[in-house]
Amino acid sequence: MSLDEMKKRVRQHIDLSWNKGRLALAEQLHSADFLYKSSFMGRALDSHGFTRMVQEIRSAMPELEVVLEECIAEGNKVVTWSTLIGTIEKPALGYPPSDKVLSISAMAFWTLTPAGDIREICTMFDMESFRSQLGLQTQPFAEKALP
């Protein structure tokens, strides 16, 4: 699979899962040993766990849109920088509803198989900005890192 085809596969996955909620189609792009890891989840999720998580988030944020800002590929990896935009209309993943339109930056590292199936997604969200936008308490990194 060429680098351009890999980037196209990742864009397709983002569009199917996050933007359109076509999760059965998105799952068809996963390898049998698919894993999703994230800065806001306490454990890795398999394909079905990923689907349930996206359903929960899309249910809480029905107007959610993921804008792909950058997509770079090398070897069997694709790196994306995205912005998630939407309003939390009902509680999700422990966060309260809000009438604010939120903008959350995310970086993801995607690993694909030689056949082009998505084997792993490792995502890091800017959780401090997210919490700040919700009016929740944040803690500067230096305070967390220092005793």
N, C-alpha and C positions, 0 to 999 in steps of 0.2 A: 504494500500500500504506500503510495507516495505521500510526501509531507502535506501537500495540498488536500489530498483525499482524507488524511487523518484530521486535518483542521475542519474540513467539511463535516466529517462524522461527529466531531465534538459540537460544532454549531447546531447540527441537527438534533443531537441529544438535548442540548440546552433548550432549544425551541420546543421540542416535543414534550419534555418533562415540565420545565418551569413555566414556560409561556403559554402552552396550549393544554397542559394536563393530560396529554395523550400517553399515559404511563405504560400501558401495555405495549405500545409501539416503542417507547424508549427502552423498556426492558429487553426487547429483542436485540438491542445494540450491546447488551452486557454479555461478558463471557460467563461461563458456568461458575467460575471462582471469583466473581465480581465482589469488590469491597468498596465501601464509601467511608471515608474518614473525614471528620470535620472538627474545627476548633470549638464548636458549640455542642457537640455530641460527646457523651462520656465513653462511647465505645464504637467500634467499627460496625457498619451495617452491611448485610448482604443485599442482594438485589430486591428482595421483597421488603426488607426493612427500609431501604432507600425509597421505594415506592410509597410506603405508608408515611414516611416523614414528609415527602413532597406533597402528598394528599393533605396531611394535617396543615402544613404551611399554606398551601393554596386555598384550603377551606377558610383559614383565618384571614388570608389576604387575597380575596378573589380578584382584585385588580392588579395583582403582582405582575411586574414586567422585569425581565432580566435583559439588560443591555450589555452586549459583548463589546468591551472597549478595545481589547487587544487579544490576539491569538497567535502564538508562536509554536512551531514544531521543530523537533530535532530528534533523530533516532526513533525510538518508539514512544516518545513523550510529547505531550502538548501542554502548553501553559496558557491559561486564560486569566484575564483581568476583567471582571464584570461589575456592574452596578445593579443592585436589586432595588426596585422602586415600588412602593405601595404603602397601604395603610393597614394596620392590624385591626380588623373589625371584631375579632373575638379572640380570647386567650389562646396562645399556642406556645408549646415548648417552655412553659413557665413564664411567659411574658404577657403583660396585660394589654387589653385593647387600647387603642389610641386614635384620636381623630387627626393626628399629624401624618403627613406624607413623609415616609422615611426613605432615605437613600443610604444603602449599605454597600460598601466596597468589599469585593471578594477576589481572592487569588486562588486558582485551582491548578493542581498538577494532575494530569491525566496520563495513565499508562494504557497503551493499546497492545493487543496481541498482533502477531504478524498478519493474521486474517482481518484485522481491523476491529475486532470486538473490544469493548471497553472493559479492561481488567480492574482498574482502580481509579478512583477520584479522591484526591486529598485536598480539601478546601479549607482556607483560612479566611475568616470574616473579620472585619474591623468591628469587633464587639464593643469596644469602648465608645466609639462614635455612635453605634446603634443604641447603647444604653443611655448615652448623653441625649440623643434625639428624643428618647422616650421620657426624659426627665428623671432617670434613675441614677442612683449614686455611681460614680466612677472612681477609679483609683489610678493615679499616675503610675506608670511602669516603674519608676524609680522607687516609689513607696512599696510596691509589691516585691521588688527584687532585693531591697535592703532590709536587714533585720530590724 
